Amino acid sequence: MSTSAPPLPLQNHGGAHASTPSRRERDETYWGIIVALSDRWRVIIDEQGDQFILQKHYAESLHGGVWRGQSYSTTRDGLIKACVGRDCLSDASQELLLDTLPVTAREYAAQIGLPR
């Protein structure tokens, strides 16, 4: 297990947004983004702090796209397994980053101060 700190929400988000963070998981500006793995894949924490969600971006209209959950896991190992299974990790550093997450999503939620 790595001793470096896990990423905080939006810390590793792929780009700055002028708008207010959203509470809807499907939105580009969702507040709980943990890491953007690519333009099409990202990992978020759900609103309740119970699970890590691997999401894929879908262009569903002329006005933009939405993020849809592809895998839901309560553990870091389950999340990494889902990412590997979907070939979402483009290099070893991304797996190392995910490896810095706490063992469970609830532990991660507690670290970032998500109220229970």
C-alpha positions as CSV (number, residue, x, y, z in Angstrom):
1,M,0.0,0.0,0.0
2,S,1.2,3.5,-0.9
3,T,1.9,6.1,1.7
4,S,1.0,9.1,-0.5
5,A,-2.3,10.8,0.1
6,P,-5.3,9.8,-2.0
7,P,-6.6,12.3,-4.6
8,L,-9.3,14.7,-3.4
9,P,-12.4,15.4,-5.4
10,L,-11.8,17.7,-8.3
11,Q,-8.0,17.7,-7.6
12,N,-7.3,15.6,-10.6
13,H,-10.2,16.8,-12.8
14,G,-9.3,17.2,-16.4
15,G,-9.9,20.9,-16.8
16,A,-11.2,23.9,-15.0
17,H,-14.8,24.8,-15.1
18,A,-16.3,28.2,-14.5
19,S,-19.7,26.8,-13.3
20,T,-20.6,25.7,-9.8
21,P,-20.0,22.0,-9.1
22,S,-23.1,19.9,-9.7
23,R,-24.6,17.4,-7.3
24,R,-25.7,15.2,-10.3
25,E,-23.3,12.3,-11.0
26,R,-24.0,12.5,-14.8
27,D,-22.8,16.1,-15.1
28,E,-19.4,17.2,-16.3
29,T,-19.0,19.3,-13.2
30,Y,-20.0,16.7,-10.6
31,W,-18.5,17.7,-7.3
32,G,-17.2,14.1,-6.4
33,I,-14.8,13.5,-9.3
34,I,-11.8,11.6,-7.9
35,V,-9.7,11.2,-11.1
36,A,-10.2,11.7,-14.8
37,L,-8.6,8.6,-16.4
38,S,-9.1,9.9,-20.0
39,D,-11.6,12.1,-21.9
40,R,-14.1,9.2,-21.8
41,W,-13.4,7.6,-18.4
42,R,-13.4,8.9,-14.8
43,V,-13.8,7.7,-11.2
44,I,-16.2,9.5,-8.8
45,I,-17.4,9.0,-5.3
46,D,-21.2,8.7,-5.0
47,E,-23.3,11.3,-3.1
48,Q,-23.6,9.2,0.0
49,G,-19.9,8.2,0.1
50,D,-20.7,4.4,-0.1
51,Q,-19.2,3.5,-3.5
52,F,-16.6,4.3,-6.1
53,I,-18.2,4.6,-9.5
54,L,-16.3,4.1,-12.8
55,Q,-18.1,6.3,-15.4
56,K,-17.9,6.5,-19.2
57,H,-18.8,9.6,-21.2
58,Y,-21.4,9.3,-23.8
59,A,-22.2,12.0,-26.4
60,E,-26.0,11.7,-26.4
61,S,-27.1,15.0,-28.0
62,L,-25.9,18.0,-30.0
63,H,-25.7,19.9,-26.7
64,G,-23.1,17.6,-25.1
65,G,-22.9,14.3,-23.4
66,V,-23.5,12.7,-20.0
67,W,-21.5,10.4,-17.8
68,R,-23.0,7.0,-17.1
69,G,-21.9,4.5,-14.4
70,Q,-20.2,1.4,-15.8
71,S,-19.1,-0.2,-12.5
72,Y,-20.0,0.3,-8.8
73,S,-17.6,-0.8,-6.1
74,T,-17.4,-0.4,-2.4
75,T,-13.7,-1.2,-2.4
76,R,-10.6,0.1,-4.0
77,D,-9.6,-3.4,-5.2
78,G,-13.0,-3.8,-6.9
79,L,-12.6,-0.4,-8.6
80,I,-9.1,-1.2,-9.9
81,K,-10.4,-4.6,-11.2
82,A,-13.2,-2.9,-13.0
83,C,-10.8,-0.4,-14.6
84,V,-8.4,-3.1,-15.7
85,G,-11.2,-5.2,-17.1
86,R,-12.4,-2.3,-19.2
87,D,-8.9,-1.3,-20.2
88,C,-9.4,2.2,-18.8
89,L,-5.9,2.6,-17.4
90,S,-3.7,4.0,-20.1
91,D,-0.5,3.8,-18.0
92,A,0.9,2.4,-14.8
93,S,0.7,5.7,-13.0
94,Q,-3.1,5.7,-13.1
95,E,-3.2,2.4,-11.3
96,L,-0.7,3.7,-8.8
97,L,-2.9,6.7,-8.2
98,L,-6.0,4.5,-7.6
99,D,-3.8,2.4,-5.3
100,T,-3.5,5.4,-3.0
101,L,-7.2,5.4,-2.3
102,P,-8.3,4.0,1.0
103,V,-9.5,0.4,1.1
104,T,-13.2,1.3,1.1
105,A,-15.3,4.1,-0.4
106,R,-16.6,4.9,3.1
107,E,-13.0,5.4,4.3
108,Y,-12.4,7.8,1.4
109,A,-15.6,9.7,2.2
110,A,-14.5,10.1,5.8
111,Q,-11.1,11.4,4.7
112,I,-12.6,14.1,2.5
113,G,-15.1,15.1,5.2
114,L,-18.3,13.9,3.5
115,P,-21.0,14.1,6.2
116,R,-22.6,10.7,7.2
